[in-house]
């Protein structure tokens, strides 16, 4: 065991698909854990999303590195001994089954704790384990809608909210789960007992909106009640979504929204500025050769404040449009103003800043050649987290994994013949 790696010697069994559990397991593997990913006989569904080689897709590679894949039909009567041996040596079990399935398979904490008291079981649900939505299926976009995050993004196309292109809820949930697993293992080191880590996509979505998840009853109670009542009226009469979204309370001051914390069109592209303090706002307004009297003499009347910043917004927009992004970037950097040109995601794969900090990593994939991916999201001295290699092709390690679990060659052959597991890629439809 490598003592420099925080999860060295830790055995993880992943019963996961899609994003949250797989990405969590990948992070643990990059921290030294030995991860066995149990997949259906068809494989994780993301293996079929525009494959570039049999069972290999961008989606699979992005969150399934450093693992050992074991195809297994969990409902087959003969799968029990395989699962039993996996659990016997496991430190951590990760699941994101549909509601109720973990209990059906005996892989929930209540079933496992009496037999494996040192085991840490991490589970991801969509909406939490209690309440009216507890047994509903949910994925990132659905949870973004249910949580208010989709509406908070503000994007509307063809009259409906848009967003979800980046599954931020899944990845926030994955990192929350990873933190929970690390915490549970630390507690186990002190107490000797395992435990359950329970996270949900809904809580992850609410965490992303932490700034908005505050109600000060004396200031907000009456206003929030009025908005909810008005929403009911609009929905009852079939009014368009845009009218409903317009009721969202604006917690940021007009100066912030209109001028000091936003993106601007430049002569050749766009730039974002973020001036969160009075000193930065003064520096910004000087840099664009304008003035803002309200910085020194705040405007008490709300309507006058709105009018003032609407007018200033137009002036600042005109100023920013007169020069290129690079020119403004240099000006703002000299003045100490946080600013950045807006880049397309693919540009970051060759960007000197993430490259200089080791945020990207080139791996050699057995089927696809050189692949550039994100490095571990955590940097630790002494090589605590190391970029993981591509997981071996689906079904290629079946015999090795089962042999490592103590099954004889004849027993492995029987499991293959019975259809409990498989070797090689799943056949295409």
N, C-alpha and C positions, 0 to 999 in steps of 0.2 A: 504493500500500500504506500502511495506517495503522500507523505505527511504534509506536503506543501499545498495539496489540493483539498479544498474543504469537504468534498463529498467522496474522497477516496475511500474505498472499501464498502461503500453503501450500495446495496442491491435494490434496484427499482424495477417494479413490474408495471408497465403502462398498458391499461385497457382504455386507450383513447383514440379519437379520430378528429379530423378537422384541425382546430387550432389550439385552444386553450391548454388542454392536457398535453398534446404533443410538444408544444413550444416549451412548456414548463419542464418536461422530461429532457428536452434538448439542452436547456440551461443546466440542469443537474448533471447531464453527461459531460458537458464542457467543464464542469467543476469536479470531474473525476468519478462520478457514479457509473456503475455498470447497469445499463438499461436494457431490459428485454421488452420489446414492443409486441404485444399480442394483437394480431390482426385477424379479421375474418378470413375465410378461405379465398375471398375475392380481394382482400386487402383494404386498407384505409381508403374510403371513397375518393380522397383527393388524388390518389394515384391515377384516376381515370379522367382528370380534368386536363384535357389537351396533352396527352403523353408525348414526350419527345423520344422516348425509348420505352419498351414494355415496363409498365408500372412506375415510370420515372417522369415526374412533372415538376415544373417550377414550384408549385404549391407544396408538393411533398418534400422536396429538397430544402425548402425554406424553413422547415420546422421539424425535421426528422433526421438530423445528423447525429452520428455517434452512437447509434442504437443497434440492437441485434433483433431482427424481426422474426417472429414465430407465428406462422399461420395456424389458426386453431378454431375449430368449430366448438364454441363453448357450450352449445346445447347437446352435443353428442354425448351419449352415456359414457363413452370411454375417455372423454376429455378430463374427467374428474381427477385421475391420478396425476396428469400433467399439471393442472392448476395447483394441486396439493403440493407438489414438489417445488413449483415456483414460489408459492407462498411460504413454504417452510424456510427457505433461505432468504426471503425478501426482508428488507428494512422498510420499504415504502411501496405502497400500492396507489396508483393514480387511476381514477375513473371519470368518465363523463358520459355514462350511459343515459338513455332516455329515462324519464321518471319511472321509478319502480323496478327497473330491470336489474340493477345491482342487487336488490334484495331477492329477486327471483333466482339469481345466479349464486346467491350466497356470498357476494363480494362487497356487501355493505359493512360498515363498521360494527353494527350490532351483531352480525353473524360472525365476523372475524375476530373481534376482541377477546371472547372467551378462550379461543384456541391459540391466538397469537398476541399475547398482551404487550409485546414490545413493538408490534407493527404500527407504523404510521400510515393512515389511510387518508388520502386527499381526494375529495370529490368536488366536481363542478356541476352545478345545476343552472338552469336558465334564470329562474325567478325566485330561488330560495325554496326551502323545503316545507314551508307552511303557507297558508293563505289560499285564496281562490285560484291563483295561477300556478300553484306548486306542481301540479301534475301535467302542465302544458309543455309541449316542446317549444324550443326557442333557439334561434341562432342570432348572430351579431346584429343584422339589420332589423330583425323583429324586436330585439331588446332595445336597440337604439330608438325605435319608434315608441315602444311602451314606456321607456324611461324619460322621454322628453329630450334626449340628446339629439335626435334627428331634427326636431323643431328648433332646438337651440342653435344648430348650425346655420339656419337662416336661408339655405338654398331652396329655391322653388323652381320647378320646371313643369310646364303644362298644368299648372294649378295645384300641384302636389309637392310636398317636401322631397328633396333629394339629398343624397348622402350615402354613407355606408360603403363608399368605394374602398376606404381603408378600414379594416375590421379592428378599430381601436379598442372596442370593448373586449374582444377576445384576447388581445395582447395584454391589456391591463389586467384582465382576469388571470392570465398565465403568470404574470409576474407576481400578482398577489398570492397565487397558489404556491409559487416557488418560495416566497418569503414565509408563508405559513408552514411549508414542509421544513424549511431550515429551522424555524422556531420550534417546531415539534421535536425535531431531532436534538436540538439543544436542550430542551426540557427532558427528553429521554436520557441524555447523558448525565443529567443531574438527579433524576428520580428513578430511572430504570423502567419507566412505563411509556408505552406508545400513546397513541391518541388519534383523534379525528380532526382533520382540517376541512372545513366546509366553506366554499366560496361560491359566488354566483355571478353570472353575467350582469344581472340587474344591479348588484352592489358595485360592480366595476364601473358600470355606466354612470351611476350616481356619484362615484368618486371623481370621475372625470369632470363632473359638473359641480364640484365642491363649492365653488364661489357662489353658485345659485341655490345651493341646498341649505339656505338659512332663512328662517322667518323670525323676525323680531315682532312679536305680537303687537306691541304698542305702536309700531310704525307700519307694519304690513298687514295685520290681521283683517281690518275692514276692507282694504283695497283688494287683497287676495280673494276674500269672500265675494266681493262684487264682480271680480273677473270670472270666477268660477260660475256664478249665476248667469253672467252674460254669455259665457261659452255654451251653457246649456240651451239658452235661447237661440243662439246662432245655429247650433247643431239640430235643434228641434225643427227649425224652419229651413234647413238645408242650405244655409249660406256657405259660400266658397271657403276653402281652407285659408286663403290669404287673409280674409277678414278675421278669422279666428286667430291666426298667428300674429296679427297686428295688435292683439291684446296683451302680448308678452310684456311684462314690466321691464323697463329699461333701468338697470341698476347702475350703469356707468354714466357719469356726468356728460353733458353735451360736448364739452371741450375735448374729452377723451374720445368719444365716438366720432366726432366730426374732423378732428385735427391731429390729435397727439398720439393716438394708438390705432393705427390702421395701415392699409396699403394704398399706394398712389401709382397712377400711371406716369411713367417717365417718357422721354422722347423715343426710347427704343424698347422699353419693356415695363417692368413694375418694380417697386421697392416697398418694403415694409419698415415702418418706424415705430418705436415703442418708448414713449417718454412718460414714465410713471411718476416722476417727481417734479415739483415746481422748477427746480434748477435745470432739469433736462428740457422742460418745456420752454424755458427762456432761451436756452442754448439753441433749440430747434427753430424757434421763431426768428431768432437773429440770423441763423444760417440761411434761411430762405428769404432774408431781407424784408421781413414784415414785422408788424407789432401786434400785440394782444394786450389791450388795456386791462382786460379782465384778470390777467395774472397778478396785477398789483391792486386792482380795485374790483373785487368780486361783485358780480351782478346778482342782486337779491331776487329780482323778479324773474320767475322761471321763463315766461314768454320772451322777455327781453334777452335772456341768456341764450335761448334757442335761436332767436333771430341773429344775435351777434355771432354765434359760432357757425350758423349757416352761411353768413356772408364771408366770414374768415375762411371757411372751408373752400369756397369757390376761388378765393385769392391764392390759397396755398396750392390747390390743385393746378391752377394755371402756372404757378412758379415751378412746381415739380415737373410739369410737362415740357418745360423749356430746355431741359438738359437730360443727358443720358443717365442711366442707372449707375454706371461706373463713375461718372462725374459726381453725382450726388453721394455715392458711397464714400468717395475720398473726402468730400466736404464734411459729411457727418462723422466719419472716423476721426478727422482732425479735431472736431468739436466734442468728441466723446459721447456722441449720440448713438444709442443702439439702433442699428439699421442693417438691412440685408436685401440684396436683390432677390427677386422671386425666381427660384430655379425649378426645372422639371425634375421629377424623381430620378430619371435615368442619368441626368447630369451628375448626380451625387456618386455614381459608381466610378467616376473618374475624377472626382473632386479632390484637390490637394489637401483640404482640411481633414476629412475623415480618413484619408489615406495616411496622413502624417501621424494620426493618433491610433492607427491600427484598428479602425472601426470596420474595415472591410478585409476580406480574406479570400484568397484564391485556393480552391481545392481541386484535386484531380479526381474527377468522377469516372468510375469504371466504364460507363456507357456513353457519357456525354463529353468527356474531356475536361478542359479547364472551365471551372464555374466560379464566378465571383459572388460571394455571399456576405452577409453581415458576420462579423466576429462576435464573440460572446458579449452580451450587453453590460457585463461587469468586468472591470479590470482589477486584478489583485496582485500584490507583489509576490514574487517567487513563483510565478506561473500557476497561480491558483486556478485560473480559468484558461483553457486552451481551446482554440478552434477545433471542432470535432470533424472527423472525416465523413464522407458520404456513407450512409448506411448501405450495407451489402444488398445486392439485388434480392427482390422478394422471393422468399422460399429457398434461397441459396444456403442458409445456415441452419436449416431445419434439423438435419441429422446431428450437427455439431452441438446445437443447443440442447436437444433431447439427450444426447450422450453425456453432456456436462451435468444434466439433471439426474444421471444414473440409470437411464434406460439402456438396455442391451441392444445390440444391432437387430436381434430378432424382434424385440419389443417395438423398436422404432419402425421396422418393416411392417409390423401388424398395425400400428397406428396409421401409417400411410395407406395401407391396403383398405382399412376400414373407413377412410375418408375423414379421420379426426384431424389430420393435418395434411400438408402437401409440400412437395418440392417444386421449385421453379415457378415462373409467373403464372397467374391465373389466366385461363383462356379468354380471348376476346369474344364478345358477342357477335 
